[in-house]
Amino acid sequence: MIEGLYQQMKQSVLDGDYELAETLAKKALELGIDPLEAINNGYMPGVNEVGQLFSCGEMFLPELVQAGEAMKIAIAIFEPEMARRGSQRESLGKVVLGTVEGDIHEIGKTLVGTMLTANGFEVFDLGVDVSVSRLIEKALEVNADLIGASALLTTTMIKQKSLVDELKAEGLDKRFKVMVGGAPVTQEWAQRIGAHGYSEDAIGAVAVAKRLVGKAG
Ligand code: B1M
């Protein structure tokens, strides 16, 4: 039965049917399915297939937008539950988070923020298209432990390097740890640009963030 539900979730993203995506997310919560399981096994396969269809020209921008909306709405249904699961804990540290300048992909970044919050971090999510100077300014303002920069485009990954370079130039690279992520980002890229941490997904991001703030258990 759960497999059938996951299949419908995938299809709702492929069809850009955000009403169905929302209904299915609510149903998953009613059935007590772990939100992250539903995202990873239901909606993610849909959005990945959309990405493939888009790159080989079998799907076009309006459909990409609608698929993104369906995914976003489903995640919004799960967010309160994911946050609730971690709401009782003491703060593990402050994280300033954003998708880099020139990049408006927000779904993965928001998921990372939700998981960090659910696991006890205080997250300052600056949204998308965030400049390096804005990230640093906010980190100074809230006295952050960590800056998280997400990039989904090969053309915007370079801004993650700009962040690391700018922190070095301002003598702040010892004060703030930098975590990078996003579909085209790799461990090798993170090492090459001198970022302190990398994760390929939201669960891994929590483990990396804990390690970077010295709270790995
Ligand atoms: Co865009 N897009 N898109 N898109 N889009 C991609 C990224 C693309 C790979 C599709 C493709 O061609 N196959 C491609 C990039 C190609 C490249 O650079 N090599 C692409 C393109 C080309 C574009 C446009 C340029 C299209 C155009 O206009 N011609 C345009 C760019 C606009 C811009 O940013 N300036 C564009 C626009 C859009 C929409 C707005 C329509 C929409 C986003 C909607 C939104 O966010 N509100 C969209 C979507 C939906 C996608 C795909 C299909 C899905 C992205 C997504 O949300 N995935 C994507 C294809 C794909 O990735 N399969 C694609 C689900 C999300 C949960 O995963 O974001 O990877 P993800 O996040 C993961 C991990 O990466 C990691 O954890 C998350 C959870 O597991 N992670 C981190 C992410 N950030 C992290 C940060 C961390 C740690 C881990 O630490 C800080």
Boltz pocket constraint, residues with backbone or C-beta under 6 A from the ligand:
constraints:
  - pocket:
      binder: B
      contacts: [[A, 47], [A, 48], [A, 49], [A, 50], [A, 51], [A, 52], [A, 54], [A, 55], [A, 61], [A, 64], [A, 65], [A, 66], [A, 67], [A, 68], [A, 69], [A, 71], [A, 72], [A, 102], [A, 103], [A, 104], [A, 105], [A, 106], [A, 107], [A, 108], [A, 109], [A, 111], [A, 112], [A, 147], [A, 148], [A, 149], [A, 150], [A, 151], [A, 152], [A, 153], [A, 154], [A, 155], [A, 179], [A, 180], [A, 181], [A, 182], [A, 183], [A, 184], [A, 198], [A, 199], [A, 200], [A, 201], [A, 202], [A, 203], [A, 205]]
      max_distance: 6.0
